[in-house]
Amino acid sequence: MLRVRCQANATLDAKGRLMLPAPLKRAVGVHGVTQLVLTFQKGAVYGWSPDEFEKIESKVEGLDPFDDEVADFVHAFLSTANDVDIDGQGRIRVPPMLRELAGLDKDVVVNSMLNRIEIWDRETWEGRFKESLGRRAVASGLPGRKGEG
């Protein structure tokens, strides 16, 4: 997406609108990104620019649609995808279905990393973050790259 690195506490309003964190808001403006594709993944709402999401979709197009693992991915991940506009104030509206799946109510955390954003319920994020810190405390190097780091 935009390679913005930030983590920010944020608030969803009663209509499910979320103000993008300032660094992300600046980046979408500079790069002319006017939409995000939001979907549910691992307890959070993930978001990509349409171009980045199309890369994911193109990888799936080459897979066997009758394979159970592929069908599960399509049903659990791709079927929840929604195109959302970024308004002139730098806000997005998180669709009700995605808010429900991720347990988003009011207080959220927005992480921007690599090629995506993640929107977490604040309390859920705190637990997830502590779990990952605990596992990383005994790990070394990059995942999947034993001995490198």
N, C-alpha and C positions, 0 to 999 in steps of 0.2 A: 504494500500500500504506500505509505508515505514515510516509513522509517522514522516515525516520531517516537521517542522514548519518554514516556511519562506515566505516572500513576496519580490519580486525583480522586478525592472524595467528591461526590456530586449528589444531586437530589433530583428525583423524578417528580414532576408536578402531577396534579390530579388527572391530567389528560395523557400522562405517560411520556411527556416531553422531557428531553435531557439536553442540557447545555453541554456541548463538547468542551473539554478542558482547553484552556487558552493555547497551548502549543499545538494541539491537534487542529483547533479552529484556524490558526494561522496557516498551517500546512495545507489544509484542504482549500483554503483561499488561494494560496500561491500556486497550487497544482490544478486549480480549476475543477476539483472534485465536488459535484453537486448532489451525489447520492451515495448511500452505502447499502450493502446487502447484509442484512442481519439474519442470523439463524441461531438455533439452540445447539449447544455442545457442552458436555461435561459439567452441567450445573450453571452455565452462564450463557449470556447472549454474546455471540461472536459477530464481528462486523468486518467486512472487507470493502474496498472500492470495487465497483462492478468489474473492472478489468482483472483484478486479482481473483475474484470469485469465479470468473469465467475460466481461469486456469484450473481451478478445482473441478469444475463441471466437465471440462474437456478431458481430464484424466478419467473421469467416470464413464464418459461416452465410449471409451474403448474397452470397457469391461463387460463381461457376460451378464446381462440383466436378469438371467434366471438363476444365477449363483446366489445362494442364501445370504452370504455375507455382503454382497453388493446390494441386494434388495434391502437388507436391514439398514445399510448406510444411506441409501436413497430415501427410505421411509423415515428414518430417525433424524437425518441431517438435512438433506436437500428439500424434503417436503415442508420443512419449517422456514425456508428462506423467504424473506420479504425485502423488496426494494423500498427504501425510505429516502425521502428528500432531506437535504440539509437546508434549513430555511435561512433567510437573510441574517438572522441573529446567531447562527451557528448551532441551532438546535436540531435534534432528530426526535421523531416520535417512535417509541418502541411499541410495536403492536401488542395488543392485549394477550394474544396467545403466547408470545415470547415472554412477556412479563410474568405470566402465570407459570410457564414451564421453569423459568429461572428463579421464581419466588421473589421477583422484584416488586417492591412496594414504594418506598420513598428514598431511603438512604442506600446509595450504591457506590461502588468503586469502579472507575474506568481505568483500565490498563491499556496502554498503547505500546505495542512491541512488534518487532519483526514486520510482518505484512498485514497485521490485523489489530483490531481493538477487542477488548473483552469487557463486558459490563456485568458485574457481580453484585448480588445483594451484599451489603457491607459485612454483615455478620458471617455469612457463608464464606466470603473472601478471607476474612481473618482466620477462620478455621482451615481453609485450603492452604493459605500461605504458611501457617504454622506446620501443617503436615509436610509440605514440600521442603521447608527449612530443616525439619527433622531428618528427612530422607537424604538431603544434600549434605548434612553434617557428617555422614559416614561414606559419602561417595567422593570420587575424585575424577577430575577431567570432565569432558563433555559426554553426555549420554551417547551410548553406542560406540564410543571411541576409547576403549580400555587403554589406559596408560598414556593417552594423549591429553593435553589440557592446557 
